[in-house]
Amino acid sequence: MASPTIWCDNMSAAALAKNPIYHARIKHVELDILYVRDKVLSGQLQVHHVPTRDQIADVFTKSFIASRF
């Protein structure tokens, strides 16, 4: 069975989720990204980048002009 995929329009967040090395510069990052990173590294989850203009989840959280759709 294929692992679930999270489509993220934040390239930095997607890179952090895939990077197995902990850097002191990200010590302020919430625990949820560390949880996601563990799942990505174990193969239980995939994180991929999607451009903001193609992120369909934004329709539920942001207001856009009608011509965009």
MOPAC internal coordinates of N, CA, C and O (Angstrom, degrees):
PM7 1SCF
backbone

  N    0.0000 0     0.00 0     0.00 0    0    0    0
  C    1.4461 1     0.00 0     0.00 0    1    0    0
  C    1.5306 1   108.65 1     0.00 0    2    1    0
  O    1.2310 1   120.70 1   -45.58 1    3    2    1
  N    1.3089 1   116.26 1   134.42 1    3    2    1
  C    1.4579 1   121.53 1  -178.70 1    5    3    2
  C    1.5231 1   110.74 1   -71.33 1    6    5    3
  O    1.2310 1   121.13 1   -33.44 1    7    6    5
  N    1.3225 1   115.44 1   146.56 1    7    6    5
  C    1.4584 1   119.33 1   178.43 1    9    7    6
  C    1.5257 1   109.50 1   -77.39 1   10    9    7
  O    1.2310 1   120.05 1   -29.97 1   11   10    9
  N    1.3444 1   117.52 1   150.03 1   11   10    9
  C    1.4657 1   121.08 1   179.46 1   13   11   10
  C    1.5298 1   110.68 1   -63.91 1   14   13   11
  O    1.2310 1   121.01 1   -25.87 1   15   14   13
  N    1.3290 1   115.68 1   154.13 1   15   14   13
  C    1.4575 1   121.77 1  -179.78 1   17   15   14
  C    1.5145 1   110.05 1  -118.16 1   18   17   15
  O    1.2310 1   120.71 1   -46.52 1   19   18   17
  N    1.3268 1   116.25 1   133.48 1   19   18   17
  C    1.4630 1   122.73 1   172.19 1   21   19   18
  C    1.5169 1   106.31 1  -104.49 1   22   21   19
  O    1.2310 1   120.57 1   -54.35 1   23   22   21
  N    1.3328 1   116.51 1   125.65 1   23   22   21
  C    1.4607 1   121.92 1   177.26 1   25   23   22
  C    1.5217 1   107.26 1   -98.68 1   26   25   23
  O    1.2310 1   119.99 1   -60.01 1   27   26   25
  N    1.3122 1   117.62 1   119.99 1   27   26   25
  C    1.4590 1   123.46 1  -172.10 1   29   27   26
  C    1.5250 1   109.60 1  -122.22 1   30   29   27
  O    1.2310 1   120.36 1   -46.98 1   31   30   29
  N    1.3380 1   116.91 1   133.02 1   31   30   29
  C    1.4594 1   119.21 1   178.75 1   33   31   30
  C    1.5320 1   111.99 1   -94.34 1   34   33   31
  O    1.2310 1   119.98 1  -169.67 1   35   34   33
  N    1.3129 1   117.64 1    10.33 1   35   34   33
  C    1.4533 1   122.69 1   176.85 1   37   35   34
  C    1.5295 1   107.78 1  -109.97 1   38   37   35
  O    1.2310 1   120.84 1   -73.21 1   39   38   37
  N    1.3314 1   115.99 1   106.79 1   39   38   37
  C    1.4664 1   120.22 1  -175.81 1   41   39   38
  C    1.5280 1   112.03 1   -62.70 1   42   41   39
  O    1.2310 1   120.16 1   144.61 1   43   42   41
  N    1.3351 1   117.30 1   -35.39 1   43   42   41
  C    1.4621 1   120.29 1   179.75 1   45   43   42
  C    1.5186 1   111.11 1   -65.86 1   46   45   43
  O    1.2310 1   120.24 1   137.05 1   47   46   45
  N    1.3205 1   117.15 1   -42.95 1   47   46   45
  C    1.4647 1   120.76 1   178.85 1   49   47   46
  C    1.5251 1   110.76 1   -64.09 1   50   49   47
  O    1.2310 1   120.44 1   139.15 1   51   50   49
  N    1.3239 1   116.76 1   -40.85 1   51   50   49
  C    1.4641 1   120.09 1   178.65 1   53   51   50
  C    1.5287 1   110.48 1   -64.56 1   54   53   51
  O    1.2310 1   120.08 1   139.78 1   55   54   53
  N    1.3301 1   117.45 1   -40.22 1   55   54   53
  C    1.4652 1   121.07 1   179.12 1   57   55   54
  C    1.5261 1   111.00 1   -66.50 1   58   57   55
  O    1.2310 1   120.16 1   138.56 1   59   58   57
  N    1.3376 1   117.30 1   -41.44 1   59   58   57
  C    1.4652 1   120.40 1   178.08 1   61   59   58
  C    1.5203 1   111.38 1   -61.87 1   62   61   59
  O    1.2310 1   120.59 1   142.15 1   63   62   61
  N    1.3187 1   116.47 1   -37.85 1   63   62   61
  C    1.4642 1   120.37 1  -178.60 1   65   63   62
  C    1.5261 1   111.73 1   -66.64 1   66   65   63
  O    1.2310 1   120.28 1   152.20 1   67   66   65
  N    1.3217 1   117.06 1   -27.80 1   67   66   65
  C    1.4675 1   120.94 1  -177.19 1   69   67   66
  C    1.5299 1   113.50 1   -95.39 1   70   69   67
  O    1.2310 1   119.71 1   164.77 1   71   70   69
  N    1.3299 1   118.16 1   -15.23 1   71   70   69
  C    1.4557 1   122.37 1  -174.19 1   73   71   70
  C    1.5290 1   110.62 1   -84.54 1   74   73   71
  O    1.2310 1   119.58 1   -63.53 1   75   74   73
  N    1.3356 1   118.41 1   116.47 1   75   74   73
  C    1.4651 1   120.59 1  -177.89 1   77   75   74
  C    1.5274 1   114.02 1   -77.59 1   78   77   75
  O    1.2310 1   119.89 1   172.26 1   79   78   77
  N    1.3220 1   117.82 1    -7.74 1   79   78   77
  C    1.4610 1   121.22 1  -176.36 1   81   79   78
  C    1.5238 1   109.77 1   -95.87 1   82   81   79
  O    1.2310 1   120.97 1   -51.16 1   83   82   81
  N    1.3216 1   115.75 1   128.84 1   83   82   81
  C    1.4651 1   121.31 1   177.52 1   85   83   82
  C    1.5194 1   108.45 1   -84.90 1   86   85   83
  O    1.2310 1   120.31 1   -49.35 1   87   86   85
  N    1.3130 1   117.01 1   130.65 1   87   86   85
  C    1.4554 1   122.17 1   177.09 1   89   87   86
  C    1.5204 1   108.89 1  -114.88 1   90   89   87
  O    1.2310 1   120.20 1   -38.98 1   91   90   89
  N    1.3189 1   117.22 1   141.02 1   91   90   89
  C    1.4604 1   121.74 1   180.00 1   93   91   90
  C    1.5250 1   111.20 1   -60.64 1   94   93   91
  O    1.2310 1   120.31 1   155.57 1   95   94   93
  N    1.3268 1   117.00 1   -24.43 1   95   94   93
  C    1.4651 1   120.00 1  -178.82 1   97   95   94
  C    1.5191 1   112.50 1   -68.49 1   98   97   95
  O    1.2310 1   119.69 1   163.14 1   99   98   97
  N    1.3260 1   118.20 1   -16.86 1   99   98   97
  C    1.4616 1   119.77 1  -179.04 1  101   99   98
  C    1.5264 1   112.09 1  -106.96 1  102  101   99
  O    1.2310 1   120.43 1  -159.96 1  103  102  101
  N    1.3394 1   116.79 1    20.04 1  103  102  101
  C    1.4567 1   119.63 1  -177.92 1  105  103  102
  C    1.5262 1   111.92 1   -64.88 1  106  105  103
  O    1.2310 1   120.01 1   160.72 1  107  106  105
  N    1.3274 1   117.58 1   -19.28 1  107  106  105
  C    1.4639 1   121.19 1   179.20 1  109  107  106
  C    1.5326 1   112.37 1   -82.32 1  110  109  107
  O    1.2310 1   120.23 1   171.99 1  111  110  109
  N    1.3123 1   117.17 1    -8.01 1  111  110  109
  C    1.4655 1   121.31 1  -177.50 1  113  111  110
  C    1.5252 1   109.49 1   -68.59 1  114  113  111
  O    1.2310 1   120.89 1   -39.86 1  115  114  113
  N    1.3085 1   115.90 1   140.14 1  115  114  113
  C    1.4587 1   121.71 1  -179.11 1  117  115  114
  C    1.5239 1   111.75 1   -62.02 1  118  117  115
  O    1.2310 1   121.08 1   -20.36 1  119  118  117
  N    1.3059 1   115.54 1   159.64 1  119  118  117
  C    1.4611 1   121.41 1   179.87 1  121  119  118
  C    1.5182 1   112.73 1   -64.07 1  122  121  119
  O    1.2310 1   120.04 1   155.05 1  123  122  121
  N    1.3428 1   117.53 1   -24.95 1  123  122  121
  C    1.4625 1   118.85 1  -177.55 1  125  123  122
  C    1.5266 1   112.38 1   -63.58 1  126  125  123
  O    1.2310 1   119.72 1   145.59 1  127  126  125
  N    1.3368 1   118.15 1   -34.41 1  127  126  125
  C    1.4642 1   118.75 1   178.37 1  129  127  126
  C    1.5272 1   110.04 1   -69.29 1  130  129  127
  O    1.2310 1   120.28 1   147.69 1  131  130  129
  N    1.3297 1   117.07 1   -32.31 1  131  130  129
  C    1.4652 1   120.00 1   177.10 1  133  131  130
  C    1.5238 1   110.54 1   -68.33 1  134  133  131
  O    1.2310 1   120.58 1   143.81 1  135  134  133
  N    1.3203 1   116.49 1   -36.19 1  135  134  133
  C    1.4658 1   121.25 1   176.16 1  137  135  134
  C    1.5293 1   110.08 1   -64.55 1  138  137  135
  O    1.2310 1   120.90 1   133.80 1  139  138  137
  N    1.3309 1   115.88 1   -46.20 1  139  138  137
  C    1.4660 1   120.62 1   179.09 1  141  139  138
  C    1.5238 1   109.68 1   -62.15 1  142  141  139
  O    1.2310 1   120.14 1   137.21 1  143  142  141
  N    1.3249 1   117.33 1   -42.79 1  143  142  141
  C    1.4655 1   120.75 1   179.45 1  145  143  142
  C    1.5287 1   110.80 1   -59.23 1  146  145  143
  O    1.2310 1   120.31 1   135.97 1  147  146  145
  N    1.3232 1   117.02 1   -44.03 1  147  146  145
  C    1.4707 1   120.12 1   178.38 1  149  147  146
  C    1.5238 1   111.37 1   -59.81 1  150  149  147
  O    1.2310 1   120.50 1   138.90 1  151  150  149
  N    1.3356 1   116.65 1   -41.10 1  151  150  149
  C    1.4640 1   120.54 1  -179.80 1  153  151  150
  C    1.5275 1   111.10 1   -68.51 1  154  153  151
  O    1.2310 1   120.24 1   142.01 1  155  154  153
  N    1.3321 1   117.15 1   -37.99 1  155  154  153
  C    1.4693 1   120.94 1   178.14 1  157  155  154
  C    1.5282 1   109.86 1   -65.32 1  158  157  155
  O    1.2310 1   120.56 1   133.75 1  159  158  157
  N    1.3232 1   116.54 1   -46.25 1  159  158  157
  C    1.4635 1   120.14 1  -177.83 1  161  159  158
  C    1.5223 1   112.58 1   -66.85 1  162  161  159
  O    1.2310 1   120.27 1   152.62 1  163  162  161
  N    1.3377 1   117.09 1   -27.38 1  163  162  161
  C    1.4653 1   119.91 1   178.54 1  165  163  162
  C    1.5291 1   112.04 1   -86.90 1  166  165  163
  O    1.2310 1   120.46 1   175.87 1  167  166  165
  N    1.3480 1   116.73 1    -4.13 1  167  166  165
  C    1.4591 1   120.77 1   178.27 1  169  167  166
  C    1.5186 1   114.33 1    83.67 1  170  169  167
  O    1.2310 1   119.99 1  -171.22 1  171  170  169
  N    1.3318 1   117.63 1     8.78 1  171  170  169
  C    1.4584 1   121.46 1  -179.73 1  173  171  170
  C    1.5223 1   112.75 1   -85.29 1  174  173  171
  O    1.2310 1   119.96 1   170.55 1  175  174  173
  N    1.3378 1   117.68 1    -9.45 1  175  174  173
  C    1.4570 1   122.36 1  -175.33 1  177  175  174
  C    1.5225 1   108.50 1  -152.57 1  178  177  175
  O    1.2310 1   120.65 1   -30.95 1  179  178  177
  N    1.3327 1   116.36 1   149.05 1  179  178  177
  C    1.4621 1   121.96 1   175.13 1  181  179  178
  C    1.5218 1   108.28 1  -122.12 1  182  181  179
  O    1.2310 1   120.63 1   -37.56 1  183  182  181
  N    1.3234 1   116.41 1   142.44 1  183  182  181
  C    1.4607 1   121.77 1   175.99 1  185  183  182
  C    1.5202 1   107.09 1  -124.68 1  186  185  183
  O    1.2310 1   120.77 1   -54.33 1  187  186  185
  N    1.3232 1   116.14 1   125.67 1  187  186  185
  C    1.4636 1   121.77 1   179.49 1  189  187  186
  C    1.5194 1   109.22 1  -129.56 1  190  189  187
  O    1.2310 1   121.15 1   -28.04 1  191  190  189
  N    1.3255 1   115.41 1   151.96 1  191  190  189
  C    1.4609 1   120.80 1   177.67 1  193  191  190
  C    1.5241 1   110.34 1   -84.55 1  194  193  191
  O    1.2310 1   121.37 1   -38.62 1  195  194  193
  N    1.3205 1   114.98 1   141.38 1  195  194  193
  C    1.4596 1   122.27 1   172.49 1  197  195  194
  C    1.5325 1   106.53 1  -132.96 1  198  197  195
  O    1.2310 1   119.17 1   -46.25 1  199  198  197
  N    1.3286 1   119.20 1   133.75 1  199  198  197
  C    1.4624 1   120.34 1   179.06 1  201  199  198
  C    1.5332 1   111.12 1   -58.74 1  202  201  199
  O    1.2310 1   120.74 1   -33.21 1  203  202  201
  N    1.3199 1   116.20 1   146.79 1  203  202  201
  C    1.4641 1   121.34 1  -178.16 1  205  203  202
  C    1.5185 1   111.46 1   -54.27 1  206  205  203
  O    1.2310 1   119.84 1   140.86 1  207  206  205
  N    1.3137 1   117.91 1   -39.14 1  207  206  205
  C    1.4680 1   120.04 1  -177.49 1  209  207  206
  C    1.5319 1   112.04 1   -65.37 1  210  209  207
  O    1.2310 1   120.26 1   159.27 1  211  210  209
  N    1.3366 1   117.10 1   -20.73 1  211  210  209
  C    1.4615 1   121.56 1  -179.47 1  213  211  210
  C    1.5251 1   113.37 1  -103.43 1  214  213  211
  O    1.2310 1   120.01 1  -178.23 1  215  214  213
  N    1.3301 1   117.58 1     1.77 1  215  214  213
  C    1.4676 1   121.62 1  -177.23 1  217  215  214
  C    1.5304 1   109.27 1   -79.09 1  218  217  215
  O    1.2310 1   120.41 1   -80.40 1  219  218  217
  N    1.3215 1   116.83 1    99.60 1  219  218  217
  C    1.4667 1   120.41 1  -174.90 1  221  219  218
  C    1.5204 1   112.73 1   -71.39 1  222  221  219
  O    1.2310 1   119.52 1   160.44 1  223  222  221
  N    1.3255 1   118.52 1   -19.56 1  223  222  221
  C    1.4678 1   120.26 1   178.88 1  225  223  222
  C    1.5249 1   111.20 1   -66.96 1  226  225  223
  O    1.2310 1   119.56 1   156.56 1  227  226  225
  N    1.3344 1   118.45 1   -23.44 1  227  226  225
  C    1.4564 1   121.37 1  -179.48 1  229  227  226
  C    1.5208 1   112.97 1   -62.80 1  230  229  227
  O    1.2310 1   119.58 1   156.31 1  231  230  229
  N    1.2995 1   118.40 1   -23.69 1  231  230  229
  C    1.4618 1   120.86 1  -179.11 1  233  231  230
  C    1.5315 1   110.44 1   -61.75 1  234  233  231
  O    1.2310 1   119.96 1   155.35 1  235  234  233
  N    1.3176 1   117.67 1   -24.65 1  235  234  233
  C    1.4571 1   121.48 1  -179.72 1  237  235  234
  C    1.5227 1   113.09 1   -88.70 1  238  237  235
  O    1.2310 1   119.56 1   165.02 1  239  238  237
  N    1.3238 1   118.44 1   -14.98 1  239  238  237
  C    1.4594 1   120.74 1  -173.95 1  241  239  238
  C    1.5209 1   114.78 1  -120.95 1  242  241  239
  O    1.2310 1   119.76 1   164.94 1  243  242  241
  N    1.3216 1   118.06 1   -15.06 1  243  242  241
  C    1.4603 1   120.73 1  -176.71 1  245  243  242
  C    1.5196 1   109.87 1  -131.30 1  246  245  243
  O    1.2310 1   121.37 1   -29.02 1  247  246  245
  N    1.3157 1   114.98 1   150.98 1  247  246  245
  C    1.4610 1   118.22 1   176.60 1  249  247  246
  C    1.5301 1   109.06 1   -94.13 1  250  249  247
  O    1.2310 1   120.90 1   -42.17 1  251  250  249
  N    1.3196 1   115.89 1   137.83 1  251  250  249
  C    1.4581 1   122.56 1  -179.79 1  253  251  250
  C    1.5195 1   109.11 1  -128.86 1  254  253  251
  O    1.2310 1   121.35 1   -18.19 1  255  254  253
  N    1.3159 1   115.03 1   161.81 1  255  254  253
  C    1.4546 1   118.77 1   174.82 1  257  255  254
  C    1.5270 1   108.76 1   -75.01 1  258  257  255
  O    1.2310 1   120.31 1   -27.97 1  259  258  257
  N    1.3087 1   117.02 1   152.03 1  259  258  257
  C    1.4618 1   121.94 1  -174.39 1  261  259  258
  C    1.5259 1   112.66 1   -60.84 1  262  261  259
  O    1.2310 1   119.54 1   148.00 1  263  262  261
  N    1.3307 1   118.48 1   -32.00 1  263  262  261
  C    1.4628 1   120.37 1  -176.99 1  265  263  262
  C    1.5299 1   112.38 1   -66.02 1  266  265  263
  O    1.2310 1   120.07 1   161.38 1  267  266  265
  N    1.2992 1   117.47 1   -18.62 1  267  266  265
  C    1.4719 1   120.43 1   179.05 1  269  267  266
  C    1.5183 1   110.73 1   -66.54 1  270  269  267
  O    1.2310 1   119.95 1   150.64 1  271  270  269
  N    1.3207 1   117.71 1   -29.36 1  271  270  269
  C    1.4529 1   121.50 1  -178.14 1  273  271  270
  C    1.5011 1   109.53 1  -109.37 1  274  273  271
  O    1.2310 1   120.10 1   180.00 1  275  274  273

